[in-house]
Amino acid sequence: MKAVLNIRALLALFTVLLLSLPFLALPGELYAAPGNVLRCSTGASGSEATGGDSNSPSISADGRYVAFQSRATNLVPGDTNGAMDVFRKDLATGAIVRCSTDAAGNEATGGDSLMPSISADGRFVAFQSHGANLVPGDANGLPDVFRKDLATGAIVRCSTDAAGNEVTGSSGWPSISADGRYVAFASEAGDLVPGDTNGLPDIFRKDLATGAILRCSTDAVGSEATGGESAYPDVSSDG
């Protein structure tokens, strides 16, 4: 009987010790623990960022992924453009990827990438960029809005008209739908949709499945806004 009790006591002690060891937590448990705080702007090994500030975060629906902009040069290998870039951190594994790259993974050149907005599952990140090499045919010399697919590496420009043509005005402040299909953004361009004659920044929504684009900053019958600019869009989960 005493041997049985001793075994039970040892098992109970082992269980207490097992539950108290944080390094035995399942993947994802540490980042999801209530009250837990983690630094997201770190390299894959957890090393802190150097070379510039990190800010403007956007978090996935389950809290696992955080997209942010950073001027740091050591978050990923080969960051030599000397510009603000957009990154996505996986808080379950520690992995970090740069989002502001072309389809082959080459870094952006020509200016900063910023203002990220992440999809619900963390797969897609929309952002504004002055980079001129992220997609072929980017010759307007202006900041545009892009969407990066971090599963495939593909990148598309969102601030284009329905035919995919680039426009003659700056675009920024993206907001992405939960599934990554729709991206809302602000733009000064007067040639994204027909009849844009107010000479003001407007809000638009791009459907990346069809290419269709519509102007959101209009009245109930579709008349354009007058008297002031429209800014800071926020799209619903279903777009």
N, C-alpha and C positions, 0 to 999 in steps of 0.2 A: 504493500500500500504506500509506504514511504517513497519507494522508487517511482511509482506512478505520479505522486504529488510533486516530486522533484522535477520529473519530465514536464508536467503541466506548467510548473513555475518557470522552467527554462523557456518553454514555448511562448509563454506570456511575455517574458522579458524580451525574447527575440522579436516578437511582434511589435512591441513598443519601440524598440531600437530601429526596426525596419521602417516604421511609419515616421520616425523622427529624422530620417536621413534625406535631405532635400535632393542629393545627387542621384537618388534612386527614383525620382519622380518620372512619370511617363512624359514623352515629348509633348510639349504644349502646356503641361500643367503649371510650370513655373511662370510663363508669361501670362497665363490666364488667372493666376491666383488672386483673389480679392485683396486689395491693398498693396499688391506688389508693384514696384516701380522699376523700370528698366531704362537704360539709356539706349536709344535707337540709333543714334548717329555714331556708330562704331564700325570698325572693320569686321571681317568674318571671324577673326580670332577674339573680338571684343576690345581691340585696341582703340583708344580714343582718337577722334579726328584732329588733324593738324592742318593748318594752312588757311582756315577760314571758318566762318560761322555756318550753322545748320539751323533751318527753321521751316515754317509753313508746312507742317505735317498734315497728312490725310491718312486715315486708318480704315482697314477693311472691316467688314461687318462682324467678323468673329474676333477681331483684335489681334490676329496673328501677324498681319503685314502692315507696315507703316511706310508710306512714301513721303519723301521730304526733299527739300532743296538744300544743297550744300556747296560751299566753295572749298571744302577740304580736298586735299590732293592725295590722301592715303587711304581712302575708304575702299577703293578697288585698284588692282594693278593697272598701270598704263594710263593713269589720269594725268595728262600733260597739256590739256587745252587752256589751262589758266582761267577757266570760266566757272560760273555757277552751273552745277549739274543737278539732275533729279535722280534719286536713288530709291530702291525699295528694300527694306529690311525684313527678313523672316525671323520673327522673335521665337519661333519654335526651334529652329536649327542654327540661328546666328548668321546664316548666309545673307549676303548683300549683293545686289546687282545694280548696275547703272542703267536707267531707263532712257536717258537722253542720248541714244545712239542710233545709228542707221540700222538697216535690216541685217547687215553683216557684223554689227557690233562695234563699228568705228565711232569714235567720239565726235561730238558736235564741234564744229568750228564756225567762228563768226560772231559768237556772243553767248550770253547767258541762257540757260534753260531753268524755268522756275514755275511756281504756282501749280504743284501737282494735285491731281484728284484721282483717287483709286477706286476701282470697281469693288463690289461687295466681296468677291472671292479673291481679290488681290491680283488677278491675272492681268488686267488692263490698267494702264496709268495714262491719263491725259495730262498734258502740260503745255505751257507756252515756251517757245524757243526762238531765239535770234539765229540759231544755227541754220546755215544755208545748205548743208550737205546731208540732212536727215532723210530726205526723199529726192528722187530725181526731178529735175525741172523747177527747183525752187530758185526763182530769179527775181523775186519782187523786192529783195533787200529789206524786208520788214519782219517783225515778229509774227509768227503764225502759231496755230494750235495743232498739236499732234496727239495721236493715241498710239501707245506702244503695247504690243501683245507680248508679255513676258514668257509665255509658253512656247511661242514660235519665233520670236524675235522680230516679227513683222511690224512695220510702222506705217501709219497713214496720216496724211495731213487733213485735218477737220475743217479748217478755215478756207474752204473752196466752194465754188458755186455748185449747182446741181450736176453740171457736166464735168466737174473735177478741175475746173480752171482756177488758177491762182488769182488773187484779188489785189486791189490797189489801196489797201489800208491795213493798219495794224490790228491784230487780233490777240486776245488774251483772256485771262480769268476763266479757265475751263471748269466745268462741273460735269462729271460722268455719271450715267445711270448705273444701276446695280449690276446689270449684265454686260455693261460696256458698249452697248449698241448705240446709245445716244450721247452726244456731247453738246452741252450748251456753252456758249461763250459770248463775250462782248467783242464788238468789232467796229472800227471806224470806217470800214470799207463800204462803198456805195454800190458795189457791183456783185454782192453775194446773192441778192434776189432782185428781180425786176421792180422798178418803181421806187427805189430807195433814193429819195431826193431831199431828205431833211438835213443832210450835211452834218448829222450827229452820230455819236456812237449808239449802236443798237444792240439788242440781245438776239442771238440766233440759236437754233437747234439743228444739229446735223445728224442725220440717220446714216450710220456707217454701213448698214446692210444694203441700202438702196442708193445712197448718195444724195437723197433729197435733203433740202435745207429750207427752213422757214424762219421768218422773222417773228419773234415772240413779243417784242415791245411795240404792240399795236393795240388799237381799241377793239371792241367786240365785233366790229364789221371789217377789221383789217386795215383801218387807216393808220398811217404812221404817226409816231409821236412828234410833237412840236414843242419848242420852248426849252428843251434841256436834254441832257444825255441820259442814256439808260446803261446801268452797270451792275456788276456783281451778281451774275446768274447763279441759280441753285436748282438743279433738275431733280425731279422726283425719281423714285427707285425704278419705275417702269418707263420713265422718259416722257 
